[in-house]
Amino acid sequence: MCCCLDASLEKRSLIGLVAGIATAEALSDIGVNRHGLKWPNDIFWGQRKLGGILIETSNQSEKLVIGIGLNISLSETTKERIGQDIVSLDEIMNADKISREQLISCLILRLTQQLDTFTAQHFDDFIAIWKSWDILQDKAVSFDHQGETVSGVVNGLDEFGRLGIVKDNGVLDYFSSADIKLRKNWLEKT
């Protein structure tokens, strides 16, 4: 699949989030529910990871490669080896067999629709769609930033796709995925 985007450099930083929205919508199309997106690039079902998004860029060209990885079927041995709570589509869908062709078709359709809409979309409209899938919104989190532990409550995104955190001191600050690493137990127990 090839998509040509007429997007500014700032908007290009949001492409991974757009791909996440498209993936969440495609999963709904095949009958998955109770899933959402964990900033910046993870797909979750409940508290377990279902997949992720990877964006690669080339220094030689303006092209982006969007990789979408979803757990279709996982053995118990594989789950134990990964070392985090994960889930597969086979497990979620129970007896309903997943058609990989249908899933790929839905992913391509939703990704094409989202990318086409995104270039002309107002930022507030994009944020409203993101928030409808965001599993971190209004949740208390803690993470490491420049050698220090930061705690706060998630409060949306800025125009560059950075995560907004209202820190314990009440200040809203934005962090890029390069700046922070949410801990494995990223969601604080409240």
MITOR-594424 format. One record per residue (C-alpha): residue in one letter; residue number from 0; x, y, z. Coordinates in steps of 0.1 Angstrom, whole numbers, plus 5000, padded with zeros to 4 digits. Layout:
REM MITOR-594424
+---+-----+------+------+------+
! r !   k !    x !    y !    z !
+---+-----+------+------+------+
! A ! NUM !    X !    Y !    Z !
...
+---+-----+------+------+------+
//
This chain:
REM MITOR-594424
+---+-----+------+------+------+
! r !   k !    x !    y !    z !
+---+-----+------+------+------+
! M !   0 ! 5000 ! 5000 ! 5000 !
! C !   1 ! 5013 ! 5034 ! 4991 !
! C !   2 ! 4999 ! 5067 ! 5004 !
! C !   3 ! 5011 ! 5101 ! 4995 !
! L !   4 ! 5006 ! 5126 ! 5023 !
! D !   5 ! 5006 ! 5164 ! 5020 !
! A !   6 ! 5013 ! 5170 ! 5056 !
! S !   7 ! 5036 ! 5195 ! 5073 !
! L !   8 ! 5066 ! 5182 ! 5093 !
! E !   9 ! 5047 ! 5188 ! 5125 !
! K !  10 ! 5017 ! 5168 ! 5114 !
! R !  11 ! 5040 ! 5140 ! 5103 !
! S !  12 ! 5049 ! 5134 ! 5139 !
! L !  13 ! 5013 ! 5123 ! 5145 !
! I !  14 ! 5013 ! 5096 ! 5118 !
! G !  15 ! 5019 ! 5068 ! 5143 !
! L !  16 ! 4989 ! 5080 ! 5163 !
! V !  17 ! 4968 ! 5081 ! 5131 !
! A !  18 ! 4979 ! 5045 ! 5124 !
! G !  19 ! 4968 ! 5035 ! 5159 !
! I !  20 ! 4934 ! 5050 ! 5154 !
! A !  21 ! 4930 ! 5031 ! 5121 !
! T !  22 ! 4941 ! 4999 ! 5137 !
! A !  23 ! 4916 ! 5003 ! 5166 !
! E !  24 ! 4888 ! 5010 ! 5141 !
! A !  25 ! 4898 ! 4980 ! 5120 !
! L !  26 ! 4897 ! 4958 ! 5151 !
! S !  27 ! 4862 ! 4970 ! 5158 !
! D !  28 ! 4852 ! 4962 ! 5122 !
! I !  29 ! 4861 ! 4925 ! 5128 !
! G !  30 ! 4842 ! 4923 ! 5161 !
! V !  31 ! 4868 ! 4931 ! 5187 !
! N !  32 ! 4856 ! 4954 ! 5216 !
! R !  33 ! 4871 ! 4966 ! 5249 !
! H !  34 ! 4903 ! 4976 ! 5232 !
! G !  35 ! 4921 ! 5009 ! 5231 !
! L !  36 ! 4954 ! 5027 ! 5224 !
! K !  37 ! 4982 ! 5034 ! 5249 !
! W !  38 ! 5004 ! 5063 ! 5238 !
! P !  39 ! 5024 ! 5064 ! 5217 !
! N !  40 ! 5021 ! 5031 ! 5198 !
! D !  41 ! 5005 ! 5002 ! 5216 !
! I !  42 ! 4972 ! 4985 ! 5211 !
! F !  43 ! 4957 ! 4971 ! 5243 !
! W !  44 ! 4927 ! 4949 ! 5251 !
! G !  45 ! 4919 ! 4954 ! 5287 !
! Q !  46 ! 4952 ! 4956 ! 5305 !
! R !  47 ! 4970 ! 4933 ! 5281 !
! K !  48 ! 4990 ! 4942 ! 5250 !
! L !  49 ! 4975 ! 4931 ! 5217 !
! G !  50 ! 5000 ! 4948 ! 5193 !
! G !  51 ! 5019 ! 4979 ! 5183 !
! I !  52 ! 5027 ! 5004 ! 5156 !
! L !  53 ! 5061 ! 5012 ! 5143 !
! I !  54 ! 5069 ! 5041 ! 5119 !
! E !  55 ! 5102 ! 5041 ! 5100 !
! T !  56 ! 5115 ! 5071 ! 5080 !
! S !  57 ! 5142 ! 5074 ! 5055 !
! N !  58 ! 5168 ! 5102 ! 5056 !
! Q !  59 ! 5171 ! 5099 ! 5018 !
! S !  60 ! 5134 ! 5104 ! 5010 !
! E !  61 ! 5101 ! 5117 ! 5024 !
! K !  62 ! 5086 ! 5082 ! 5026 !
! L !  63 ! 5073 ! 5066 ! 5058 !
! V !  64 ! 5069 ! 5029 ! 5064 !
! I !  65 ! 5040 ! 5021 ! 5088 !
! G !  66 ! 5043 ! 4987 ! 5105 !
! I !  67 ! 5013 ! 4973 ! 5123 !
! G !  68 ! 5019 ! 4942 ! 5145 !
! L !  69 ! 4990 ! 4923 ! 5160 !
! N !  70 ! 4991 ! 4891 ! 5181 !
! I !  71 ! 4969 ! 4867 ! 5161 !
! S !  72 ! 4977 ! 4835 ! 5180 !
! L !  73 ! 5002 ! 4829 ! 5209 !
! S !  74 ! 5012 ! 4797 ! 5226 !
! E !  75 ! 5015 ! 4796 ! 5264 !
! T !  76 ! 5053 ! 4792 ! 5260 !
! T !  77 ! 5055 ! 4824 ! 5239 !
! K !  78 ! 5034 ! 4843 ! 5264 !
! E !  79 ! 5058 ! 4832 ! 5292 !
! R !  80 ! 5089 ! 4841 ! 5272 !
! I !  81 ! 5076 ! 4876 ! 5264 !
! G !  82 ! 5074 ! 4885 ! 5301 !
! Q !  83 ! 5044 ! 4910 ! 5300 !
! D !  84 ! 5007 ! 4907 ! 5300 !
! I !  85 ! 4998 ! 4900 ! 5263 !
! V !  86 ! 4967 ! 4887 ! 5245 !
! S !  87 ! 4960 ! 4874 ! 5210 !
! L !  88 ! 4930 ! 4879 ! 5187 !
! D !  89 ! 4923 ! 4841 ! 5189 !
! E !  90 ! 4920 ! 4844 ! 5227 !
! I !  91 ! 4898 ! 4876 ! 5224 !
! M !  92 ! 4875 ! 4862 ! 5197 !
! N !  93 ! 4871 ! 4828 ! 5214 !
! A !  94 ! 4854 ! 4804 ! 5189 !
! D !  95 ! 4852 ! 4830 ! 5161 !
! K !  96 ! 4880 ! 4823 ! 5137 !
! I !  97 ! 4900 ! 4853 ! 5126 !
! S !  98 ! 4902 ! 4857 ! 5088 !
! R !  99 ! 4937 ! 4873 ! 5083 !
! E ! 100 ! 4925 ! 4884 ! 5048 !
! Q ! 101 ! 4895 ! 4902 ! 5063 !
! L ! 102 ! 4917 ! 4918 ! 5090 !
! I ! 103 ! 4943 ! 4930 ! 5065 !
! S ! 104 ! 4915 ! 4944 ! 5042 !
! C ! 105 ! 4900 ! 4963 ! 5072 !
! L ! 106 ! 4934 ! 4976 ! 5082 !
! I ! 107 ! 4942 ! 4989 ! 5047 !
! L ! 108 ! 4908 ! 5005 ! 5043 !
! R ! 109 ! 4908 ! 5022 ! 5077 !
! L ! 110 ! 4944 ! 5033 ! 5074 !
! T ! 111 ! 4937 ! 5048 ! 5039 !
! Q ! 112 ! 4906 ! 5066 ! 5053 !
! Q ! 113 ! 4924 ! 5079 ! 5083 !
! L ! 114 ! 4954 ! 5092 ! 5064 !
! D ! 115 ! 4932 ! 5108 ! 5037 !
! T ! 116 ! 4911 ! 5125 ! 5065 !
! F ! 117 ! 4941 ! 5134 ! 5086 !
! T ! 118 ! 4958 ! 5158 ! 5061 !
! A ! 119 ! 4928 ! 5181 ! 5061 !
! Q ! 120 ! 4915 ! 5175 ! 5096 !
! H ! 121 ! 4914 ! 5202 ! 5123 !
! F ! 122 ! 4936 ! 5193 ! 5152 !
! D ! 123 ! 4908 ! 5194 ! 5177 !
! D ! 124 ! 4888 ! 5168 ! 5157 !
! F ! 125 ! 4919 ! 5146 ! 5156 !
! I ! 126 ! 4923 ! 5149 ! 5193 !
! A ! 127 ! 4886 ! 5140 ! 5199 !
! I ! 128 ! 4891 ! 5108 ! 5180 !
! W ! 129 ! 4923 ! 5100 ! 5198 !
! K ! 130 ! 4907 ! 5105 ! 5232 !
! S ! 131 ! 4879 ! 5081 ! 5223 !
! W ! 132 ! 4905 ! 5053 ! 5220 !
! D ! 133 ! 4930 ! 5065 ! 5246 !
! I ! 134 ! 4934 ! 5042 ! 5276 !
! L ! 135 ! 4957 ! 5066 ! 5295 !
! Q ! 136 ! 4935 ! 5097 ! 5295 !
! D ! 137 ! 4929 ! 5109 ! 5331 !
! K ! 138 ! 4949 ! 5080 ! 5345 !
! A ! 139 ! 4977 ! 5084 ! 5371 !
! V ! 140 ! 5010 ! 5073 ! 5357 !
! S ! 141 ! 5047 ! 5073 ! 5367 !
! F ! 142 ! 5077 ! 5072 ! 5344 !
! D ! 143 ! 5114 ! 5079 ! 5342 !
! H ! 144 ! 5125 ! 5112 ! 5327 !
! Q ! 145 ! 5162 ! 5122 ! 5327 !
! G ! 146 ! 5170 ! 5100 ! 5356 !
! E ! 147 ! 5141 ! 5111 ! 5378 !
! T ! 148 ! 5107 ! 5096 ! 5385 !
! V ! 149 ! 5078 ! 5118 ! 5374 !
! S ! 150 ! 5043 ! 5111 ! 5385 !
! G ! 151 ! 5011 ! 5128 ! 5373 !
! V ! 152 ! 4978 ! 5124 ! 5354 !
! V ! 153 ! 4976 ! 5121 ! 5317 !
! N ! 154 ! 4959 ! 5150 ! 5300 !
! G ! 155 ! 4958 ! 5147 ! 5262 !
! L ! 156 ! 4983 ! 5155 ! 5236 !
! D ! 157 ! 4998 ! 5186 ! 5221 !
! E ! 158 ! 5000 ! 5194 ! 5183 !
! F ! 159 ! 5033 ! 5174 ! 5180 !
! G ! 160 ! 5018 ! 5142 ! 5196 !
! R ! 161 ! 5036 ! 5146 ! 5229 !
! L ! 162 ! 5018 ! 5133 ! 5259 !
! G ! 163 ! 5004 ! 5158 ! 5284 !
! I ! 164 ! 5010 ! 5151 ! 5320 !
! V ! 165 ! 4997 ! 5172 ! 5349 !
! K ! 166 ! 5025 ! 5166 ! 5373 !
! D ! 167 ! 5020 ! 5162 ! 5411 !
! N ! 168 ! 5029 ! 5199 ! 5415 !
! G ! 169 ! 4999 ! 5208 ! 5392 !
! V ! 170 ! 5020 ! 5219 ! 5362 !
! L ! 171 ! 5010 ! 5206 ! 5328 !
! D ! 172 ! 5040 ! 5195 ! 5308 !
! Y ! 173 ! 5044 ! 5176 ! 5275 !
! F ! 174 ! 5067 ! 5147 ! 5269 !
! S ! 175 ! 5078 ! 5130 ! 5237 !
! S ! 176 ! 5082 ! 5092 ! 5234 !
! A ! 177 ! 5120 ! 5099 ! 5231 !
! D ! 178 ! 5119 ! 5118 ! 5265 !
! I ! 179 ! 5101 ! 5092 ! 5286 !
! K ! 180 ! 5097 ! 5055 ! 5292 !
! L ! 181 ! 5065 ! 5045 ! 5309 !
! R ! 182 ! 5073 ! 5018 ! 5334 !
! K ! 183 ! 5061 ! 4982 ! 5330 !
! N ! 184 ! 5035 ! 4990 ! 5357 !
! W ! 185 ! 5028 ! 5023 ! 5339 !
! L ! 186 ! 4993 ! 5026 ! 5354 !
! E ! 187 ! 4995 ! 5035 ! 5391 !
! K ! 188 ! 4971 ! 5017 ! 5413 !
! T ! 189 ! 4946 ! 5042 ! 5427 !
+---+-----+------+------+------+
//
